[in-house]
Amino acid sequence: MEEKERILRRLWQAKMHVEARALELSPRNVRRRFEHIWQPAELLLQELQALPRGWLAFWQQSPRGHLVFTHRSSRYMPGKQPWREGELDSVCYVGLTDLVQAKELAMYALYHLFDHLLGSGAQEGKGWLSQGEGATEALRQVGQRFSEIYELGYGVEELSAQTPQDYFARTLWLYLQEPRRLSVLAPLVYKLYRHTLFQESFWRRM
C-alpha cells in the first residue's frame, strides 16, 4: 500500500494540473463543494485507489496521459494540447461540474485515456485497447479478447455503448461501482477485467 501511495503522489505531482480559473468559472453550487482548487484532484486520487499498483505505475511511467481540471465539460483529447507556455501530451480534461453532478461523465473521460494508454501508450493516431490493440504483448491479448467480447454484444444496448471505447469506459465504471450488475450484463468482460487488468500478478508478468 505504501508503494501505491508513492505512485499516486508522483501522479499528482507530474500528471495532474488545474486551470487557474477552473473554480472561479464553475457554477456557484460547484464552487461551494470544493474548499480549495486542489480538492478535486484529492477526490480523484481516492477513486484511483481502486486500481492495481501495476496499472498506476504503468501510467506514471508514461510520458503521456495528463489530467487537467477545468470548468468545461469532461473529455479526452489525444496528442499535443497547449498548456500555459508549453504542451501536454494526450490530456483528459476533468470537468468540475461533472465531478459534482455526474461523476460518471468525468470518469468516462478518464477511462478513455486509460483505454488509449493501455492500447498504445496514448500515442496520437495509434490504437486503443478496446480496438484490440495493446502497448505490450500481454495488453494486446487483453485488447483482442475485449474486442471479441464487444462483437458478441453483451450489454452493448443496455449500456448505450456506440463504440468499443464507450463499451470499455462504461463496463469499467460498472466493474468499479456495480460489479454485480456488470457480472450479469457482460459476464465475459467482468471475468476479463477480474483476471487480467485487476490482478497485480498480471502487471508483474508484464
N, C-alpha and C positions, 0 to 999 in steps of 0.2 A: 504493500500500500504506500509506503514511503516513496518508492521509486515512481509510482504513478503520480503522486503529488508533485514530485520534482518535474516530471514531464509536463504536467498541467501548468506548472508555474512557468516553464520555458515557453509553452504555447502562448500563455497570456502575454509574456514579455515580447515574443518575436512575431506572433501571428494575429494578435487582437489589437484593433485600432478603433478610435472613436472620432467621428466627425465633430468638429469644435462646437457646432451649434445643434447637435442632434437632440438634446433635451429641450433647448430653447424653442426649437421649431416644431416640436411634437405637441399634440393636443394637451390641454390642461390636465385631463384625467390621467394621461400617461405620465406627465411630469410629476404628478403627485405620488405616483407609485414608486418613484426612484429617489433615493436620498442624495445620490451623487452620480456623476457621469459614468463611473466605472461599475456601478451596481449591476447593470445589465450583463456585463461580462462575468461578474461574480456568479450571477444566477445561471448563466450558460455553463460555467465551469462545473456547477453542481450536476447539470444534465450530462456532461461529458464523463462524469464518474462512472456511468453505466457501461462505458466502452472498455474493452480489454486494454491492458497496458501496452501490448504489442501494437494494437491499432493506433493508439495515441502516439506511440514512438515513431511509427511509420509516417504519420502526419507531421510530427515535429521535425523529423529529419529531412522532409521535402523542402526544396527552395520555393515551392508554390503552395497556394492554398491559404489565403488570409481571410480574416473576418473584419468587416468594418461595420460598426454600429451606427445607424443612420435614422433620420426621421422619415425616410422614404420607405417604400414597400420592400419586403424581403425578396431577394433574387440572387442567383448565382451567375457570375459573368466570367467565362474563361478568358485567358490571355491577359495581356498587359492592361492595367487600369491606372489612370492618373491618381496620384496621391500626394498632395502637398507639392513639394518641389521635385518629386520623383515618381516612381511607379511601384505598383504591387502586381504580382503575377497570379492570376486566377483568384478572384475575390468573391466571397459570399457576403452580400450586404444584408445585415440583420436589422430588420425594422423594429424600432422600439414599440410602436403601436401594435405590431403583430405579436411581440412578446407578451404584451399585456392582454390583448383582446382575442388573439387567435394564434396561440403558440405554435400550433402545428404548421402554420404557414412559414414561420421563421425556421422551424426545424426542417421542413421540406427543402428549403433553400440550402441549409447546411448539408443535408443528405445528398443533394445534387453535387455539392462539392466533393463529398466523400466518394460518391459514385465515380466521378471523373478522376479523383485522386487514386483510387484503387484500380481503376481501369488503365491509366497511363501516366500516373504521376501528375495529373491535372495539366498536361501539356495541351496547348491550344491546337485544335484540329485533330487531336488523337482520340482514341476510343475510350468508352466508358465501360465499367464493369457490367452494367445492365445490358450492354450491347454485345456481351460475350467476350470482352477484352480483359486484360489483366496486366498490371505493372510488373508482375513476376509470374513464373510458371504456375505456382500454387494459386495465385489470384486469377489467372487465366482459366484454370479449371473450374474455379467457383463461378466466374463470369459465364462460361459456356453452359454450366448447369443451370444457372439463373435464367439465361436466355431460353433454354429448352423449356423450363417451367413456365415462363411467361407465355410462350407459344401455346401451351396447353390451356391457358385461360383461367386458371384457378383464381377466383376472387377479382378478376380484372374489372368486370362490370360493377360489382358491389363497391369497389374502391374508386370507381370513376377514373381509372388509370388509362390515359390516352396513349401513353408511350411507355417503353421499358423504363425510362428514367422516372416517370410518375410511379410506376409499379414498385420500383426499388424504394423510393422515398416513402411511399405510403405503407408498404409492408414493413419497412424498418421502423417507422413510427409505431405501428401496431406491435411489433415484436417487443419494443421497449415500454409501451404504455398498456397494451391489452394483449398479452401473449396468448391467452386462451382463445380470444377471438381469432387471432391470426392462425392458430393451430387448426381451427375449424374452417376458415375461409380458404386458406392456402397452406395446407399441411406440409407440402413439399418445400415451400420457401421457409417455413418455420424450422424444419429439420435441417435445411441447408445452413441457415444462419447459426443455429444452435451448435452444429458440429464443425463449423469452419470459422467464420468471422468472429464468433463469440467464444472461441476456445483459445486460451493462451497457448496451448500446445501447437495450434495451427501457426501462430505467429512465430513461435520459437523455431519451427521447422523451416520457416522462410529465411 
